[in-house]
Amino acid sequence: MILTGLAVGAVLGIVMQRGRFCVTGMLRDIFMQRSWRTFVALLIVISVHAVGLAALTSTGVIAPDYSTFAPAAVIVGGFLFGLGIILAGGCASGTWYRSAEGLVGSWVALAMYAVSAAAMKTGMLSGFNGWMKSWDTGLTTVPEALGISPWWFAIALSALTIVLARHFLARDAKKPKIARLGNQPTWKKPLHIYTAGALIGLIGVIAWPLSAAAGRNSGLGITTPTSNVLNYSVSGDTGYIDWGVMLVLGLLVGAFIAAKATGEFRIRVPEGKTAVRAVWGGIMMGVGAALAGGCTVGNGMVETSLFSFQGWVALLFIALGVGVGAKFWLKPAGTKQTTAPDTYTTGDSVDHDVVSAEDSVLPTGDSRSQDAAAPAAFGMAVAPVGVGIKLKQNNVAQDKARDLGDGYYALDSMGAVCPFPLIEAKDVMKNLEAGEHLVIDFDCTQGTETIPQWAVDDGHEVTDFRELGEASWQITIKKG
């Protein structure tokens, strides 16, 4: 029966990869974009999940064991996890499926996540984990504390989610259509994030009885299965292999199949700073998730759908951790003047160094067009090491882009991890004049959604959007 976990995980991996479903990004958008649009997708997951689990529980199909609320562990763990996913560039499930897209930085974060989670759950830090959880209120769910049916909460949340989803869909319908890559068959096009949310919620409902039938009375989960993968690897104890382990392995396989089939897989090696951040991010994720009793899946999707105190408090503090992390670490690269009076170079980015834009590509047929090429070693894309700067006429505004002439500027973000291609593009765009064009080369998969969405939201026009090769794209944006 545990093999059903592999099948469910594979479907989950496909949906997450094709929907670019990243809870980190959803929470980050609240603070950086002042937008709740993508967060509604998480509410859709929770709502579908909540209705499904209420139905399964009411009919006796499943009998969940409700987590008790240990405030100190949940608050500290949630906040630490939120900081960690900013450093790592993705939450637990996001790190698994981005690993399947070939991001070596995600491999590093995933390994450290497994090590730190295992240390907290069964290793040298288990005593600290137990001590942090010693203050346990005994509270389980809000409906139980109030003595009312969870159906009231499931229905109320679903109604709110429907109103919010209709609001944002209606608002999007009034804007220009989001630019998409041309000449793609339907099956290669990304899922709408709300569609992905509904599917993930449904997968979560299906997962619980299948997991229970295999002897694991729980639904979707990432942290404990990830630590169990490591425990099995080092001990050989088959007792660690359960439905949850099959789930995360299936997620990796499904996401790889989806990425490979759609041309979105390529080995991408991070530069040093990104790798170091991935190490610390992975450690913080593992420690934080173990303390809080779950990650953005276990707490943010499952426990919230059960309306547990743990789930909603953890989600709140994960969001606060994301907000603080975004404030300190998600900034555009700075600039500084060199000895040459008209030459500028960038300071090191908080996450990456940005590549020189000397090989940028313009739309086919443009007289300024050149072939783009990301730095490579042994066929693997390597994170970039420098950036070209143009000095605008006022001798103050410095753009991280090469002046191509005729109002075109090139920004090469190859190798930059999400969300830095968007951060740098926004930083450059604010110094351009209306009607000027920014040509952006990037290989961040999530950028195929976030960059065109930003262009529409800020009133710019996408004049060209194309694939440059495996997992690499170019978009040209005219400032509005």
N, C-alpha and C positions, 0 to 999 in steps of 0.2 A: 504493500500500500504506500510505502514512502516514495515510490516512483511517481505517484501523482504529484508530489511536490516538485519534481523536476519539470513536469508538464506545465503546472501552474506557473512556476518560475519563468519558464521559457516564454509563455504568453505575456507575463508581466514585463519581462525584459523588452519584448518587441514593442509593447504599447508605450513603455516609458521612453525608449529610444526614439520611436517615431513621433511621440508627442512632446519631445524635449522636456519631459516632466521633471522639473527641478524645484523642490520645495525651497532650497536655498535662494534661488532666484525669485520665487514668489514673495518670500519674506523681505528679501533685499529691495525689491521694487517698492515696497511700502515706504522705506526710508530714503531710497535714492531717487525714485521717480515720483514719489508722492502718489502712487497709484495702487489701488486694491484690485485691479482688473485680473491679474494672474492669481492672486490669492483666492479668488472665487473658485478657481479650479480645485484647490484643496478643500474648500467647503463642499464642493460637489462630491468629492471622494468621501468625505465624512458623512454627508447626508445620505448618499446611496448605501454606504456601509451601515449607518445607524438604522435605517429602515429595514435592511436585510437582516441584521443581527437581532433586531427586536422581534422580527417575524420568526426567525429560527429559534430564539430563546422562548418565545411565547408558545410555540408548538412543541417544545421539548426536544428539538433536533440537536441543539447544543446546550451546554450548561457551563457558561464561562466562569473561570475563577477570577474574581475581581481583585485587582491590585489595591493594597492599602496605601494610604498617603503618608509618606515620610517627608515632611516639608523641607528640611535642610538639604537632604540628598537631592530631591527633585529640583529645588530652586538653584542650588549650586551646579548640579549636573546639567540642567537645561541650559543655563547661561554659558557654561564652559563648552557645551556641545555647539551652541550657536556661534561662539567665537571660532571654534575649530573648523566648522564647515565653511566659514569665510576664508580661512587660511588654506584649507584643502581644496577649495574651489567647487565643492559639492557636498551634499548630505550623504548619508550612508548608502541609500539605494542609488543616488546619483553617482557616487564614486564607483559602485559596481558596474553600472551600465556605461559610464565613461571609460572605465578600464577596457570594456569590450570594444570601444571605438579606437583604441590604440594609444590613449594618453598615458604615457609612462609616469607622469606625475601622479595620476590617479592610482596607478599600481603601487607607488610608494605610499600614498596616503592610506590605501586599502590595507597594505601590509602592517603599517603602524597602528591602524584602527584595530586589526585583529589581535595584534600583540598586546596592546593596552587594555582592550576589552577582556581578553583572556586573563591578564594579570589581575584585573579587578574582580573577575568572577570566580576564578579557580586558582589563581596564582598568588604572588607575593603581596599584592595589594588588596587581597580579599578581606583582610582584617580591617583595613581602612574603609573599605566599602561597607562592611557590616557596621562599623562604628558610626559612619555617617547616617546609616539608616536606622540607628537605634531609637531615634525619636520618631516614633510611628504613631500617628493619631488614631489609627484603626478605621478611619473613614475610607469608604470605597467609592461609591458613585453618588452623584448629586440626587438622582431620583430616589435612591434608597434613603438618603439622609432626610429628604423631604416627605418620604412615604407616598410617592406618586408613581404612576406608570412611566417607564422610559419612552413609551409611545408619544407622550405629550412633547417631550424634548425632541424626538426624532421628527415629528410632524412640524413643530415650530421652526427647527433649524432648516428643514427642507423648504418650507415656505419662504423663509428669509433668503435662502440660497437661490431659489427660483427668481425672486424679485431682483436680486443683485445681478444674476446672470442675464436676465432680460434687459436690465439697465445698460450693462456694458456692451451687450450685443447690439442693442439699438443705437448706442453712441457710436460704436464702430461702423455701423451701417451708414451713418451720416458722413463719415470721413471717406477720403479716397481709398480705393481698394489697396490692400497690402500687396506690395510687389512680391512675386514668386518667381522662382527659376523657370524659364520657359522650356518648352519641348520635353516635359517630363510626363511619363505615364502616371495615371492616378495613384497606382500602388506605391510610387516612389515619393509622393507628396507627403509632407508631415501632417500628422493629425492635428486638428484644432485642439487647443489645450483643454477646452471644456469637454470635448468628446473623450479625450484621453482620461480626464478625471472621472467621468461616468464609468468608463470601462474598468479603470483601476478599482473603483468602489465595488463594482460587480465582481471582479476577480477576488477581492477581499472577502466578499460574502461567500463565494464558492469555496474559498480556501479553508474556512474554519471547519466545516464538517468533514472535509477530506483530511485535514490535519488531525482532527479528533479521532477519526477512524483509524489513523496510523499510530494512535497512542500519545499524541501531542495535543493537549487541550488548549489550543491557541490558534490564532489566525496568522496573518502576515507578520513577519518579524525579520529583522536584519542583524541586530547586534549579537544576540546569543548564538544564532547560527554561524555568524562570521567567526566568533571566538571558538566555536566547536570545530570549524574547519581547521583552524590552527592546532587545537588540542589533539585532534585525530592525527594530524600530520606529524606531530612530534612524539605522540605516545603510541599510535597504532591501535588505540582502544576503539573498537567498533561501536561501543556504547554512545560515542559522540555523534555517530551518523544517524540522523533522524530526518523527519519530514522537512524541518526548517533548513537543514544543511542542503537538502535536495533543492529547496526553493531558491536559495541564493546562487547555487551552481547553475540552476536552470535559468535564472535571471541573466547571468553572465553569458550563457550560451545563446539565449534568445536575442539579447541585445547585439551580440556579435553577428548573428545571422542577419539581423535587420540592418546593421551598419554596413556589413560587407555587401549585401544585396543591393543597397542603394548608393554605393560608392562613397560612404562616409567613414570608412575604416582606413586609417593610415597610422603607422607608428610615429608618434610625435614625442621627441625627447625634450624635457624641460632644461632650461639653464639652471645654474646653481641656486639662485635665490628662490626660484619657484620650487625646486626640489626640497630645499630646507624648509620652506613654508609647508610643503606637503607632509614632511615628517612631523612637524609640530602640530599641524592640523589634524593628522591622523591620530596622534597620541591624545589630543584634547577630545576628539570625537569619541574614542573608545572609553576614556575615563568618564566623560560627561554622560554618555549614553548608559553606561553601567550604573552610575549613580542615580540618574533620573528614571531608570527602569525601562528605557527604550529610546529610540531615535525618532526621526520625523515619520517613520512608518509605525513602529510599535506604539509610540505615544501620540504622534501627530495625526495618525490615521485610524488606528485600532482603539486605543484607550479613549480618544476623544469621541469615537462613535459609540462607546459604551457609557459616555458621559461620566467618566471617572474623574475625581479630583486630580489624580496624578496626571492624566492625559492633558487636561486643559491648562493646568498650572505649568507643566513642562513646556507645552507649546508656547505659552506666553513668554517664558524666560528664554526659550530658544530664540524667539523673535527678538527679544531685547539684546541677546548676545550677538545676533546677526546685525542689529542696528549699531551697536557699539563697534563691532569689528569693521563694518562698512565705513564708519566714520573715521577710523584710524588707518585702515589699510587699503581701502579702495579709492585711491586718488590717482589722477593723471600724473605722468612723469613730470618732474620739474625741469627747468632749464637754467643754464648759467652761461655767462659770456666767457669766451676764451681770449687769448692774447690778440688774436686777429680781430679787428674792430667790427667786421661785418660777418663774422662766423659764430655760430652758436652750436652747442652740443647739449644733449640732455644729461641731467643727473640720473642716477639709477632709479628705475621705477621701483615702487614698493613690492611689486610682484614679478617683474620681468624687465629686461632691457628691450627696447623696441627696435626692430630691424631697419636698416637704411632702405629708403624707398627708391633706390636707383633703378630697380628692374620692374617698376609698376607697369600694369597693362591698362590700356584705354580701350574703349569699344572698338570692335572690328572696323577697319576702314579709316580710323582716325589717324591723321598724319603724325600724331605724337605717340602712337602705340609702340610698345616694346614688349618683349616676352618677360613674364614674371617668373621668378624662381626663388623658392625659399631656400635658405642654407640647408645643405644635406650632408650626411655622412653615412656611407654604406647603405644608401637608399632610404635613410630615415630622416624625417624632418627634424631640424634642430632649432631650439628657440633662438631668437635673434639677439644681436649684440650692439646695435647702434641705431641712431635715427638721424635723418636729415632734417634740418630746420630752415625755414625761410624767414627772413626778416622783413616785416611789412613796412610800409613807407613811414609810419609814425615812429619807427625805431624802438617800439615798446612791445607790440604784439608779436609773439614768436610762435610760429606754427610748426608742428612736428610733421611737416610734409614737404616734399620737393615741389617746387614751382615748375610745372610742365608747360607753362605758357597758355595764352588765350583763356585765362580764368580757370585752369585745371590744376589741381594739386593732388599729389599722390601720397597716401599713407599706407605703409606696409606693416600690417599687424600679424604677419605669419609667425606662428609659434606662441603668440600671446594667449594666455588662458582666459576663459570667460570670467568676469565681464569686461576685461581690459580693452578688447577691440572697440567696444561701444564707448567706454570711458574716454579713450584717446580720440575717437572720432568726434565725440561731443566737444572735447576740449579744442580740437582743431577747428571745427565748424563755427564755433562762436567768434572766431577771429576772421572768418571769411566774409566777403561782401555778398549781398543778395545777388543771385544769378551765377555765382561762382560754383564750380564743381569740385567735389572731393571724391577721389577714386581710392577705394579701400580694398586691399587684399587681406584676406584672413582665412584661418583654418579652424576656427572655433565653431563647432557644429551648432551650438545654441545661437551663434551670431546670425545664422540664416533666418532666424525669427526675430531676435531682439533688435537688430540693426534696421531692417525694413519697418518694424513697428515704431521705432523711435523716429524714423524719417516722417512717417505719417503723423504721429502725435505732435511733432514740432513744426509741421507745415512745410517740410521739404519734399522734393520730388525725386523719386528713383528713376533715373534715365537709362540705366543698364544694370543687369544682374545676371551673372553667369558662373558656370563651373570652370575652374582652371585646371582641374585634374582630380585625383582621388582626394576627397576630404579637403578641398581648397576652393575658395570662391572669390569673386570680385564683384563689388557693387559700386556704382557711381551715383552720387547723390548731389542734386542741384539745390543750393541753399534757397529757401523761400523767404 
